[in-house]
Amino acid sequence: MSISSNETLSSTAVAWGRYSDMKPREIECVLAASPIAYVPWGALEWHSAHAPIGLDSTKAEGICVALAQRTGGVVLPAIPLAANTIKPYKGFPHSIDISQGLITSLAEEVCSQLADEGFRLVILFTGHYPPEQIDALQAGTTRAQAKCEGTVFQVCADNHFLEGGDFTADHAGAYETSYQMHFQKGSVDVSRLPDRELSLDEDGITGVDPRKASEAQGAKQLEVLLKNALPQIRAWAKQG
């Protein structure tokens, strides 16, 4: 089994690692045991005054690591390119908005390259999930699927796996903020929020007030996601 040097094996002792940290022999060991590649897809986008611009990337990468620890496989570095960010939607700054066409082309090429490397299941897992983002990624996987036999490509988002939990996906609200707090401790500062009711138009926030977020809620959200996502991912892996 293989693992990147700065991680520890999970209790299930599967072969997994962070792709960018692994040596060739380590990657080959993971490929032989679990030929799954997770590609976290995020954004550089305003998440109000209390949370980092890279929240969607942090969330997606943290979830992918948790999944890989249980299924095996590799986790690539997060790709922080997003379509339809909150900048064109509501005008908030510090957001890098990317065309759907570029995202589709990049998704196609990343998928094709990973298939060429021998991975049999490639999952693009996005922490930024407006329809334009999902459509762009799915268009890329469709193109890759047409030319890469023997590899299964799938697009997922964390809001696809909320069933059974008392959580609602949001933008920079308690749901996303709790994930940020769980995956990157000390990175949230709710004291930077104004002392008033928060809103989408004024603050770029939807959902429950992020001042109600917690690391514990982030851990619970991840638990629910894993319960819902793992059976589906294992089923896809059997198709590859």
SVG drawing of the C-alpha trace seen along z (x, -y; Angstrom):
<svg xmlns="http://www.w3.org/2000/svg" viewBox="-33 -46 42 50">
<polyline fill="none" stroke="black" stroke-width="0.4" points="0.0,0.0 1.0,-3.6 0.4,-6.9 1.8,-10.3 4.4,-11.1 2.4,-13.7 -0.7,-11.5 -1.6,-8.5 -3.5,-5.4 -7.1,-5.2 -8.4,-2.4 -9.5,-0.4 -5.8,-0.4 -6.6,-1.2 -4.1,-2.4 -4.4,-6.1 -2.4,-9.3 -2.2,-12.9 -1.1,-12.7 1.2,-15.6 3.1,-14.3 3.5,-10.8 6.6,-9.1 6.1,-7.0 6.2,-3.7 3.6,-4.9 1.3,-5.9 1.8,-2.5 0.9,-0.7 -2.3,-2.7 -3.2,-2.1 -2.8,1.6 -5.1,1.6 -7.6,-1.1 -7.4,-2.9 -9.6,-5.8 -8.7,-9.4 -10.5,-12.2 -10.2,-15.7 -11.4,-18.3 -12.9,-21.3 -13.3,-24.6 -13.3,-28.3 -11.7,-31.6 -14.8,-33.4 -16.1,-35.8 -17.5,-34.0 -18.3,-37.1 -16.0,-38.8 -15.5,-35.9 -14.3,-33.1 -11.4,-32.5 -11.8,-33.1 -10.8,-29.5 -13.5,-27.9 -15.0,-25.8 -11.6,-24.3 -10.8,-23.6 -14.2,-21.9 -13.9,-19.8 -10.3,-18.7 -11.1,-17.8 -14.1,-15.7 -12.1,-14.0 -9.4,-13.0 -12.0,-11.6 -13.5,-9.6 -10.1,-8.3 -9.2,-7.2 -12.1,-4.8 -12.2,-3.7 -8.5,-4.0 -7.2,-6.0 -5.5,-9.4 -6.5,-12.9 -5.3,-15.6 -4.7,-19.2 -7.9,-21.2 -8.5,-23.1 -9.9,-26.6 -11.7,-27.5 -15.4,-28.3 -18.2,-29.5 -21.0,-31.7 -19.4,-32.9 -21.0,-35.5 -19.2,-38.3 -21.4,-38.4 -24.4,-37.3 -24.2,-39.9 -21.1,-42.0 -18.9,-40.9 -15.1,-41.3 -12.2,-39.0 -13.9,-36.4 -12.3,-34.9 -15.0,-34.0 -14.0,-31.5 -15.9,-30.7 -17.8,-27.4 -15.9,-26.6 -12.6,-26.7 -13.8,-24.6 -15.2,-22.0 -12.0,-21.8 -9.9,-21.5 -12.2,-18.8 -11.9,-16.9 -8.2,-17.0 -7.7,-16.2 -10.0,-13.2 -8.4,-12.0 -4.9,-12.2 -5.9,-10.3 -7.5,-7.6 -4.2,-7.4 -2.4,-7.0 -4.5,-3.9 -7.2,-5.2 -10.5,-3.4 -12.8,-5.8 -12.3,-9.5 -14.5,-11.7 -14.6,-15.4 -15.9,-16.6 -16.9,-20.2 -17.4,-22.4 -18.9,-25.1 -22.2,-23.9 -24.4,-26.4 -25.9,-24.7 -23.3,-26.4 -20.5,-24.8 -22.1,-21.3 -23.0,-21.6 -19.5,-22.6 -17.9,-19.7 -20.4,-17.2 -19.7,-18.4 -16.0,-17.7 -16.6,-14.2 -18.9,-13.4 -16.2,-14.3 -13.7,-12.3 -16.0,-9.3 -16.4,-9.3 -12.7,-8.6 -11.6,-6.8 -12.9,-3.3 -12.5,-1.4 -12.7,-4.5 -15.8,-5.8 -16.1,-9.6 -18.4,-11.2 -19.3,-14.7 -20.3,-15.1 -20.9,-18.0 -21.3,-18.0 -24.9,-19.2 -25.7,-15.9 -25.3,-13.9 -27.3,-15.7 -30.1,-13.1 -30.6,-12.1 -28.9,-15.1 -30.4,-18.2 -28.4,-20.5 -29.1,-22.7 -26.5,-23.7 -25.8,-27.5 -23.3,-30.1 -21.0,-31.1 -23.7,-30.3 -23.5,-27.9 -23.2,-24.8 -20.2,-25.9 -18.6,-27.7 -18.8,-24.6 -16.9,-22.6 -14.3,-25.4 -13.9,-25.3 -13.6,-21.5 -11.1,-21.2 -9.0,-24.3 -9.1,-25.1 -8.6,-28.7 -9.4,-30.0 -12.8,-31.5 -13.3,-34.8 -17.0,-35.5 -16.1,-38.7 -15.6,-40.3 -19.3,-40.0 -21.5,-43.1 -23.7,-43.2 -27.0,-42.9 -29.0,-40.4 -27.0,-39.0 -28.2,-38.8 -27.2,-37.7 -27.3,-41.3 -25.3,-42.9 -23.0,-40.1 -23.1,-37.3 -24.5,-34.9 -27.4,-32.5 -28.8,-29.9 -28.4,-29.8 -26.3,-32.6 -22.6,-31.5 -22.2,-32.6 -24.0,-29.4 -21.4,-27.3 -19.0,-25.0 -16.3,-22.4 -18.6,-19.8 -21.3,-20.6 -18.7,-20.3 -17.7,-16.8 -21.3,-15.8 -21.9,-17.0 -18.9,-15.0 -20.3,-11.9 -23.6,-12.2 -21.9,-12.8 -19.7,-9.7 -22.7,-7.6 -24.5,-8.7 -21.6,-8.9 -19.6,-5.8 -22.1,-3.2 -22.5,-5.2 -18.7,-5.6 -18.1,-1.9 -20.8,-1.0 -19.1,-3.3 -15.8,-1.6 -17.2,1.7 -18.1,0.4 -14.5,-0.7"/>
</svg>
